[in-house]
């Protein structure tokens, strides 16, 4: 028997159950730098691999006394740390048995990466789910069916999400969990047969899969509006137009006259302001009783997470409000983010996951976990904005996000309405250059390369290609691969079909995430053959990039 494990579980669970969300989040202010220093010293003392890692750089942990010292520590990556040491050595005391659960993610070669964790690691991530269920969905006051639509099995998303939602139920939230996984027929069945017994239904899954499930439900006659659908996403950057489209399909269709009246109200409401909102996504006036049912800010949220360390941050009503305003003010967005594309924008708790920005514009984070990580480099392009800096920037552009959120939520007299918390922001464009995310699965150029190297096909192509996720006219995602033809070779539909089939076979063989996350009907890539040296995709004399975001 491991009595230390029992005591550790009891302590962490009691703290989670007996500490309100307000208390847990209020603990973050002012001391995150000192806490991250304490975590560093604890990891250096208890994790053999990290102790050896520091020694290789001639670093004495005792010399790290200030936050400035901490910022000079070497970055940790999969290559220089996680893949160099046996799995137990990455855990505290060099013992894998200090963890009680192992999840798996697959890399570019199909070789699995194992991520051990303990119950206490999940409980700190459960705070992110509690933020969403409490602040956005009012699930403390409404009976809620949480439908887990992430892939189940050894992969991170499904089991992690199911466990965290069950912890909320243990804390007293009237939440009931059901786990159909990414089985569309089963999702539709449980919603139809169980949904009417709850005041609201939450679908949790990867954005393109959730949309596909909703569309399939509409085709099958599911009356989504009956169930007060809420949505939790992870793993993909999506547009605000996409959020509106998916949200609209879960709500009751409006009569044409009522729609026109609402649009006119929205136009009048926007007059005199320095911005214009998408008029088809709101109902005015919105009352407190409607909150989290018809309000676009309160019926969905996206998680920013990794297999490495769980959920790092989450969308809030405030961050969604800001992002939607930025989507309609591209000049402001470019000034804020430095790019014309719109990133995922979430808030985070620096005491749970401490972020930094590397000199190349990529993100680092530190946090406790089954494998504790210090200054871990995950190659996500992005940046950090403090709460006050965000409000100041928006004020310069004539937008008071907190005031606007209070008004549309019918909470003008509330001092601190749900969804407005003084937490810092992190924005994320996604992995910098070597992968695309499709239905939550990382798709790597190496997977595609193998499919182009089989006999006959390799005679048709140069080996260069551009991999990206696109959307069709109905906002359904598909995997696009533009392939460069070899000199003197002409493309045709037969070659495109053969190449697509070859790539699909290798994706299914090499990438277990792709095979299990992506629904079969979305797995076949759309291949486009283009002549050698094409100026848009394969310019001569320029270093080739195999992915586009």
C-alpha positions in Angstrom: 0.0 0.0 0.0 1.1 3.5 -0.8 -0.2 5.5 2.1 1.5 8.7 1.0 -0.5 8.5 -2.2 -3.7 8.1 -0.3 -2.9 11.1 1.9 -1.9 13.1 -1.1 -5.2 12.3 -2.8 -7.2 13.2 0.3 -5.5 16.5 0.8 -5.9 17.7 -2.8 -9.5 16.5 -3.1 -10.5 18.1 0.2 -8.9 21.4 -0.9 -10.7 21.3 -4.2 -14.1 20.5 -2.7 -13.8 23.0 0.2 -12.3 26.0 -1.7 -14.6 28.1 -3.8 -13.6 29.1 -7.3 -13.4 32.7 -6.2 -10.8 31.8 -3.5 -8.8 29.6 -5.8 -8.5 32.3 -8.5 -8.0 35.1 -6.0 -4.9 33.3 -4.8 -3.1 34.0 -8.1 -2.6 37.8 -7.7 0.8 39.2 -6.8 2.9 36.1 -5.9 3.1 34.0 -9.1 6.8 34.8 -9.5 7.7 33.6 -6.1 5.5 30.5 -6.5 7.2 29.6 -9.7 10.6 29.9 -8.0 9.4 27.5 -5.3 8.2 25.1 -7.9 11.6 25.2 -9.6 13.5 24.4 -6.4 11.0 21.6 -5.6 11.5 20.0 -9.1 15.2 20.4 -9.0 15.3 18.6 -5.6 12.8 15.8 -6.4 13.0 15.0 -10.1 16.2 13.1 -11.1 16.0 14.0 -14.8 15.7 17.7 -14.2 18.6 17.6 -11.7 20.8 15.9 -14.3 19.5 18.4 -16.9 20.7 21.3 -14.8 24.0 19.7 -14.1 24.7 19.3 -17.8 24.5 23.2 -18.0 26.6 23.6 -14.8 23.7 25.1 -13.0 23.5 24.8 -9.2 19.9 25.1 -8.2 20.8 27.1 -5.1 22.1 29.9 -7.3 18.6 30.5 -8.7 17.5 33.1 -6.1 15.5 35.6 -8.1 13.0 35.7 -10.9 15.6 37.2 -13.1 17.8 34.1 -12.4 14.9 31.9 -13.2 14.5 33.6 -16.6 18.0 32.6 -17.5 17.4 28.9 -17.1 17.7 26.7 -20.2 14.5 25.9 -22.1 13.1 22.4 -21.8 11.9 20.6 -25.0 10.9 17.1 -26.0 14.2 16.6 -27.7 16.6 17.8 -25.1 14.7 16.6 -22.0 11.7 14.3 -22.4 13.2 11.9 -24.9 16.6 11.8 -23.3 15.5 10.2 -20.0 13.6 7.1 -19.0 10.0 7.9 -18.1 10.4 7.2 -14.3 13.3 9.6 -14.1 11.0 12.4 -15.3 8.7 11.9 -12.3 9.3 12.8 -8.7 11.7 10.6 -6.8 12.3 8.8 -10.1 9.2 6.7 -9.5 6.4 6.2 -12.0 4.2 4.9 -9.3 3.8 8.4 -7.9 1.3 8.8 -10.8 -2.0 6.8 -11.2 -2.8 7.5 -14.8 -1.0 7.5 -18.1 -2.2 9.2 -21.3 -0.7 8.8 -24.8 -0.1 11.2 -27.6 1.5 10.2 -30.9 4.4 12.0 -32.6 5.3 12.4 -36.3 6.7 8.9 -36.6 3.8 7.3 -34.7 6.0 6.5 -31.7 3.9 7.3 -28.6 4.7 9.9 -25.9 3.5 8.9 -22.5 2.2 11.5 -20.0 1.7 10.2 -16.5 -0.3 12.2 -13.9 -1.9 11.9 -10.5 -5.4 12.8 -9.3 -4.0 16.1 -7.8 -2.8 17.1 -11.3 -6.3 16.8 -12.7 -7.9 18.7 -9.8 -5.9 21.9 -10.6 -7.0 21.6 -14.3 -10.6 21.1 -13.1 -10.5 24.8 -12.1 -10.5 25.6 -15.8 -13.6 23.5 -16.3 -15.2 25.1 -13.2 -14.6 28.5 -14.7 -16.4 27.7 -17.8 -19.3 25.8 -16.2 -19.8 28.4 -13.5 -19.0 31.7 -15.2 -20.3 30.9 -18.7 -22.9 28.2 -18.3 -24.3 28.9 -14.8 -24.1 25.2 -14.2 -24.1 25.7 -10.4 -27.8 26.6 -10.7 -28.9 24.4 -13.7 -29.0 20.7 -14.1 -26.4 19.9 -16.8 -25.7 16.9 -18.9 -22.0 17.0 -20.0 -21.6 14.9 -23.2 -17.9 14.0 -23.7 -17.3 14.0 -27.5 -13.6 13.7 -27.4 -12.0 10.4 -28.5 -11.8 8.0 -25.6 -9.1 5.5 -24.9 -5.5 6.3 -24.1 -5.6 9.7 -25.7 -5.6 12.7 -23.5 -8.7 14.7 -24.3 -11.6 12.3 -23.5 -10.6 10.8 -20.2 -9.1 14.0 -18.8 -12.3 15.9 -19.7 -14.6 13.3 -18.2 -12.6 13.1 -15.0 -12.6 16.9 -14.6 -16.4 17.1 -15.2 -17.0 14.4 -12.6 -14.9 16.4 -10.1 -17.3 19.3 -10.6 -20.2 17.0 -9.7 -18.4 15.9 -6.6 -18.0 19.5 -5.6 -21.8 19.9 -5.7 -22.5 21.1 -9.2 -25.6 19.4 -10.7 -23.6 18.0 -13.5 -24.0 14.5 -14.9 -21.5 13.1 -17.3 -22.0 10.7 -20.3 -19.2 9.5 -22.5 -20.2 8.6 -26.1 -16.7 9.7 -27.3 -16.4 10.6 -31.0 -19.3 8.2 -32.0 -21.8 10.5 -33.7 -24.7 8.0 -33.6 -24.2 7.5 -29.9 -23.9 11.3 -29.3 -27.2 11.8 -31.0 -28.8 8.9 -29.1 -27.8 10.1 -25.6 -28.8 13.7 -26.4 -32.3 12.6 -27.6 -32.9 10.2 -24.8 -31.3 12.0 -21.9 -31.3 15.7 -22.8 -34.9 16.4 -21.9 -34.2 15.5 -18.3 -31.7 18.4 -17.9 -32.0 22.1 -18.1 -29.0 22.3 -20.5 -26.7 20.0 -22.4 -23.0 20.7 -22.9 -21.1 19.1 -25.9 -17.4 18.9 -25.3 -15.1 18.1 -28.3 -12.9 19.3 -31.2 -14.6 22.1 -33.1 -14.9 20.4 -36.6 -16.2 17.2 -35.0 -18.8 19.1 -32.9 -20.0 21.0 -36.0 -20.2 17.7 -37.9 -22.2 16.1 -35.1 -24.6 19.1 -34.9 -25.1 19.0 -38.7 -25.7 15.3 -38.7 -28.2 15.8 -35.9 -30.1 18.4 -37.9 -30.2 16.0 -40.9 -31.5 13.3 -38.5 -34.2 15.5 -37.1 -32.6 16.4 -33.8 -34.3 19.5 -32.4 -31.1 21.0 -30.8 -32.9 24.1 -29.5 -34.9 21.9 -27.0 -31.7 21.1 -25.1 -30.2 24.6 -24.5 -26.9 23.5 -26.0 -23.6 24.8 -24.7 -20.3 24.0 -26.4 -16.7 23.5 -25.1 -14.0 23.2 -27.7 -10.3 22.4 -27.7 -7.5 21.8 -30.1 -8.3 24.2 -33.0 -8.2 27.9 -33.8 -11.6 28.9 -35.3 -13.1 32.2 -36.6 -15.9 34.1 -34.8 -18.0 33.5 -38.0 -17.6 29.8 -37.3 -18.6 30.2 -33.7 -21.7 32.1 -34.8 -22.6 29.5 -37.5 -22.4 26.6 -35.1 -24.2 28.4 -32.3 -27.0 29.4 -34.6 -27.6 25.8 -35.7 -28.2 24.7 -32.1 -30.8 27.4 -31.5 -34.4 27.8 -32.6 -34.8 29.2 -36.1 -36.3 32.7 -36.1 -39.1 33.9 -38.2 -38.0 36.1 -41.0 -39.8 39.2 -39.6 -38.4 38.7 -36.2 -34.9 38.3 -37.6 -35.2 41.5 -39.5 -36.4 43.4 -36.5 -33.5 42.1 -34.4 -31.1 43.2 -37.1 -32.5 46.7 -37.2 -32.3 46.8 -33.4 -28.6 45.8 -33.6 -27.9 48.4 -36.2 -29.4 51.2 -34.0 -27.6 49.9 -31.0 -24.2 50.1 -32.8 -24.8 53.7 -33.9 -22.4 56.2 -32.4 -19.9 53.6 -31.4 -16.4 53.0 -32.9 -17.2 49.4 -33.8 -19.8 47.3 -35.5 -20.8 43.8 -34.3 -22.1 40.9 -36.5 -25.8 41.7 -36.2 -27.1 38.2 -36.8 -25.6 36.7 -33.7 -27.4 38.5 -30.9 -30.9 39.0 -29.5 -31.8 42.3 -28.0 -32.8 43.3 -25.5 -31.3 40.4 -23.6 -32.5 39.8 -20.0 -30.8 38.2 -17.0 -33.0 35.1 -17.4 -31.8 34.6 -20.9 -28.2 34.8 -20.0 -26.2 31.7 -21.1 -29.1 30.6 -23.3 -29.1 33.1 -26.1 -26.0 35.2 -25.4 -23.1 34.4 -27.7 -20.6 35.2 -25.0 -22.1 32.7 -22.6 -22.9 29.6 -24.6 -19.4 28.4 -25.7 -15.8 28.4 -24.6 -12.5 27.1 -26.0 -9.7 25.4 -24.0 -6.1 26.0 -24.7 -4.4 22.7 -23.8 -1.6 20.3 -24.5 -1.1 16.6 -23.9 2.0 17.6 -22.0 0.3 19.5 -19.2 -3.4 19.5 -19.5 -5.4 22.8 -19.9 -3.2 25.9 -19.9 -6.0 28.5 -20.2 -9.6 28.9 -21.2 -11.9 31.3 -23.0 -14.1 33.4 -20.8 -17.1 35.6 -21.6 -14.8 38.6 -21.4 -12.2 37.1 -23.8 -14.9 36.1 -26.3 -16.4 39.6 -26.1 -12.9 41.1 -26.8 -12.1 38.6 -29.6 -15.5 39.2 -31.4 -14.9 43.0 -31.2 -11.4 42.5 -32.6 -12.8 40.3 -35.4 -14.8 43.3 -36.6 -11.9 45.7 -36.1 -8.9 44.2 -38.0 -6.8 47.3 -37.7 -7.0 47.1 -33.9 -6.3 43.4 -34.0 -3.2 43.9 -36.1 -2.0 46.5 -33.7 -2.6 44.2 -30.7 -1.3 40.9 -32.1 1.1 42.1 -34.8 -0.5 39.9 -37.4 -3.6 40.1 -39.6 -4.9 36.6 -38.5 -6.9 36.3 -35.4 -5.4 34.0 -32.7 -7.2 32.1 -29.9 -7.5 34.4 -27.0 -7.8 33.0 -23.5 -7.2 33.9 -19.9 -5.0 31.9 -17.6 -4.1 31.5 -13.9 -0.3 32.1 -13.5 -0.2 30.1 -10.3 -1.4 27.0 -12.3 0.5 27.6 -15.5 3.2 30.3 -15.6 3.7 31.7 -19.1 6.7 33.5 -20.6 7.4 34.6 -24.2 10.6 33.4 -25.8 12.7 35.9 -27.9 11.5 34.3 -31.1 7.8 35.0 -30.2 7.0 31.5 -29.1 5.5 30.6 -25.7 7.1 28.9 -22.7 5.2 27.6 -19.7 6.0 26.1 -16.3 3.7 24.0 -14.2 3.4 21.1 -11.9 2.2 17.8 -13.3 3.0 14.1 -13.3 6.0 15.2 -15.2 6.7 18.7 -13.8 7.9 21.1 -16.5 10.1 24.2 -16.1 10.3 26.7 -18.9 8.9 24.2 -21.4 9.0 25.3 -25.0 6.0 24.1 -26.9 6.6 26.0 -30.2 3.3 27.8 -30.2 3.4 31.3 -31.6 1.7 33.8 -29.4 2.1 36.3 -26.6 0.9 37.6 -23.2 -1.1 40.6 -22.3 -1.9 41.6 -18.7 -5.5 42.3 -17.7 -5.0 46.0 -17.3 -2.9 46.4 -20.5 -5.8 44.7 -22.4 -8.4 47.1 -21.0 -6.1 50.1 -21.6 -5.5 49.1 -25.2 -9.3 48.6 -25.9 -10.0 52.0 -24.2 -7.6 53.7 -26.7 -9.8 52.3 -29.5 -13.0 53.4 -27.8 -14.2 50.0 -26.5 -15.0 49.2 -22.9 -15.3 45.5 -22.9 -16.4 45.0 -19.3 -19.1 47.6 -19.6 -20.3 46.2 -22.9 -20.4 42.7 -21.5 -22.4 43.9 -18.5 -24.9 45.7 -20.7 -25.6 42.8 -23.1 -25.8 40.4 -20.1 -28.4 42.6 -18.3 -26.0 43.1 -15.4 -25.4 46.9 -15.5 -25.6 47.1 -11.7 -23.3 44.2 -11.0 -19.9 45.1 -9.5 -18.3 41.8 -10.7 -20.5 39.9 -13.1 -19.7 36.4 -14.1 -17.1 36.1 -16.8 -15.1 39.2 -15.8 -12.1 38.2 -13.8 -8.8 40.2 -13.6 -6.7 37.3 -15.0 -3.9 37.8 -17.6 -4.4 36.9 -21.3 -2.4 34.6 -23.5 -3.0 34.6 -27.3 -2.0 31.6 -29.5 -1.6 31.3 -33.2 -0.7 27.7 -33.1 2.4 25.7 -33.8 4.9 27.8 -35.6 5.8 25.7 -38.7 5.8 22.0 -38.5 2.2 20.8 -37.9 -1.4 21.5 -38.5 -4.3 20.6 -36.1 -7.2 18.7 -37.6 -10.1 17.5 -35.5 -7.6 17.8 -32.6 -5.0 15.5 -34.2 -1.6 16.9 -34.9 -0.8 16.2 -38.6 2.9 16.4 -39.4 4.6 16.8 -42.8 6.5 13.7 -42.2 3.3 11.7 -42.3 2.5 13.1 -45.8 6.1 12.6 -47.0 5.9 8.9 -46.6 2.7 8.7 -48.7 4.6 10.5 -51.6 7.5 8.2 -51.4 5.8 4.9 -52.5 6.7 3.4 -55.9 5.1 5.0 -58.9 3.9 8.1 -57.0 7.4 9.3 -56.2 8.0 9.4 -60.0 5.2 11.9 -60.4 6.1 14.5 -57.7 9.1 16.4 -56.4 8.3 15.7 -52.8 7.3 19.3 -52.0 3.8 19.9 -50.8 1.8 22.4 -48.7 -0.4 21.0 -45.9 -3.2 23.0 -44.4 -6.7 22.8 -43.0 -9.4 24.6 -45.0 -13.1 25.1 -44.8 -15.7 24.6 -47.5 -18.6 26.9 -48.1 -20.5 25.4 -45.3 -17.6 25.8 -42.8 -16.8 22.1 -42.8 -13.1 21.5 -42.3 -11.1 19.4 -44.7 -7.4 18.5 -45.1 -5.9 20.2 -48.1 -2.6 19.0 -49.6 -1.2 20.9 -52.6 1.5 18.8 -54.2 4.3 19.9 -56.7 4.5 17.8 -59.8 7.8 16.6 -61.2 9.1 18.2 -64.4 7.3 17.1 -67.4 4.5 15.4 -65.5 0.9 16.5 -66.0 -1.7 16.2 -63.3 -5.1 14.5 -63.6 -7.9 13.3 -61.3 -6.6 9.8 -61.4 -3.2 10.8 -60.0 -4.9 13.0 -57.4 -7.0 10.1 -56.2 -4.0 7.8 -56.1 -1.9 10.3 -54.1 -4.8 11.0 -51.7 -5.3 7.3 -51.0 -1.5 6.7 -50.5 -1.3 9.6 -48.0 -4.4 8.5 -46.2 -2.9 5.0 -45.8 0.2 6.4 -44.2 -1.7 8.8 -41.9 -3.7 5.9 -40.6 -0.6 3.7 -40.2 1.7 6.3 -38.6 -0.5 8.7 -36.7 -2.8 7.1 -34.1 -4.3 10.5 -33.2 -5.4 11.0 -36.8 -6.8 7.5 -37.1 -8.9 7.8 -33.9 -9.7 11.5 -33.7 -10.7 12.3 -37.3 -14.1 10.8 -38.4 -13.6 8.4 -41.3 -15.6 10.5 -43.7 -13.2 13.4 -43.1 -9.9 11.5 -43.3 -9.3 11.4 -47.0 -7.3 14.5 -47.9 -8.1 16.7 -50.9 -5.1 16.7 -53.1 -4.4 19.4 -55.7 -1.5 18.9 -58.2 0.4 22.0 -59.3 3.2 22.5 -61.8 6.8 22.8 -60.6 7.8 26.2 -59.5 4.3 27.6 -58.9 4.8 31.2 -57.7 2.1 30.9 -54.9 3.0 27.5 -53.5 6.5 26.5 -54.7 8.5 29.7 -55.5 12.0 29.0 -56.8 14.9 30.0 -54.6 12.8 30.4 -51.4 13.0 28.0 -48.4 10.0 25.9 -48.6 7.4 25.7 -45.9 5.4 22.5 -45.7 2.5 23.9 -43.7 0.2 26.9 -43.7 -2.1 28.1 -41.0 
